[in-house]
């Protein structure tokens, strides 16, 4: 779509600008945690590819980002948006494109939504089993 093409062009221009001024500085983006519903199978929710024109896989494929930190702000085992399934899928995609991936964890959900603190510990353990070199904790 027109919007997706313009967002892609913006990310490419951002990459060129960063590389032109500070070529040693890695560029990363934190996209929505679902690339597209059904990726992986059983995942449901917002389709940022169609709805807001975001294609984070193309950014990796085209070498526009050095890493991604997808916003995986759901608990392990949640129907439709399972943290573990999404983290594993993003890790696989990042590996295929030769990029690291630091999953974004919704750490502030513990006091806000009533998640037990053990949920964040389980997510950290889950990501340690992946190729991911760590996590990014939101707030």
C-alpha positions in Angstrom: 0.0 0.0 0.0 0.9 3.7 -0.3 1.3 4.0 3.5 3.5 0.9 3.9 5.7 2.1 1.1 6.1 5.5 2.7 6.9 4.0 6.1 9.4 1.7 4.5 11.0 4.7 2.7 11.1 6.6 6.0 12.9 3.8 7.8 15.4 3.6 4.9 16.0 7.4 5.1 16.4 7.1 8.9 18.9 4.3 8.4 20.9 6.4 5.8 20.9 9.4 8.1 22.1 7.4 11.1 24.8 5.6 9.0 25.9 9.0 7.5 26.4 10.6 10.9 27.3 7.7 13.3 28.0 4.5 11.3 28.8 2.6 14.5 25.4 3.3 16.0 23.0 0.3 15.7 19.5 1.2 14.6 16.6 -0.8 16.0 12.8 -0.5 16.1 10.2 -1.8 18.5 7.3 -2.9 16.3 3.9 -4.2 17.5 4.3 -7.8 18.8 2.2 -9.4 16.1 3.6 -9.1 12.5 0.3 -10.4 11.0 -2.5 -12.5 12.5 -1.7 -16.2 11.8 2.0 -15.7 12.1 2.6 -18.1 13.8 -0.6 -20.1 13.4 -3.2 -19.4 16.0 -2.1 -15.8 16.7 -4.9 -13.3 16.5 -5.2 -9.5 16.9 -4.3 -6.3 15.2 -2.8 -6.6 11.8 -0.2 -3.8 11.7 0.9 -4.8 8.2 -2.6 -3.9 6.8 -3.9 -1.5 9.5 -0.9 0.9 10.0 1.4 -0.1 7.1 4.3 -1.7 9.2 6.4 -4.5 7.7 9.1 -5.2 10.2 10.2 -8.3 8.4 10.9 -6.2 5.3 13.0 -3.9 7.4 15.2 -6.8 8.5 15.2 -8.4 5.0 16.3 -5.1 3.4 19.0 -4.4 6.1 17.3 -1.3 7.3 17.5 -2.2 11.0 20.2 -3.8 13.0 17.8 -5.3 15.5 14.2 -5.5 16.5 12.5 -5.4 19.9 8.9 -6.5 19.3 6.4 -5.4 21.9 5.4 -8.8 23.3 3.1 -7.5 26.0 1.0 -10.6 26.6 1.4 -13.4 29.1 2.6 -16.9 28.3 -0.3 -19.1 27.3 -2.8 -16.4 26.4 -5.1 -17.5 23.7 -4.5 -15.6 20.5 -1.5 -13.7 21.8 0.9 -16.2 23.5 4.1 -14.6 24.6 6.2 -17.8 24.1 4.9 -18.6 20.7 5.4 -15.0 19.5 8.9 -14.8 21.0 9.9 -18.0 19.3 8.5 -16.8 16.0 10.2 -13.5 16.1 13.5 -15.2 17.1 13.2 -17.5 14.1 12.5 -14.5 11.8 15.4 -12.5 13.2 17.7 -15.5 12.8 16.7 -16.0 9.2 17.5 -12.4 8.5 20.8 -12.4 10.5 19.6 -9.9 13.1 19.4 -10.1 16.9 16.0 -9.7 18.6 15.4 -8.5 22.1 11.7 -9.2 23.0 9.9 -6.3 24.7 8.4 -7.4 28.0 5.5 -5.6 29.7 7.1 -5.5 33.1 4.9 -2.7 34.3 1.9 -5.0 33.8 2.7 -6.7 37.1 1.3 -3.9 39.3 -1.1 -2.5 36.7 -2.9 -5.6 35.4 -2.5 -8.0 38.3 0.0 -10.3 36.5 2.0 -12.2 39.1 5.6 -11.2 39.2 6.5 -14.8 38.3 5.1 -14.1 34.8 8.0 -11.8 34.0 10.4 -14.4 35.4 8.8 -17.0 33.1 9.2 -14.8 30.1 12.9 -14.1 30.9 13.4 -17.9 31.2 11.6 -18.4 27.9 13.7 -15.8 26.1 16.9 -17.3 27.5 16.1 -20.5 25.6 16.1 -18.6 22.4 18.9 -17.0 20.4 17.8 -13.7 21.8 20.7 -12.0 23.7 18.3 -10.5 26.3 15.1 -8.6 26.8 13.8 -5.0 26.9 11.6 -4.2 29.8 8.8 -1.7 29.2 8.7 0.8 32.1 
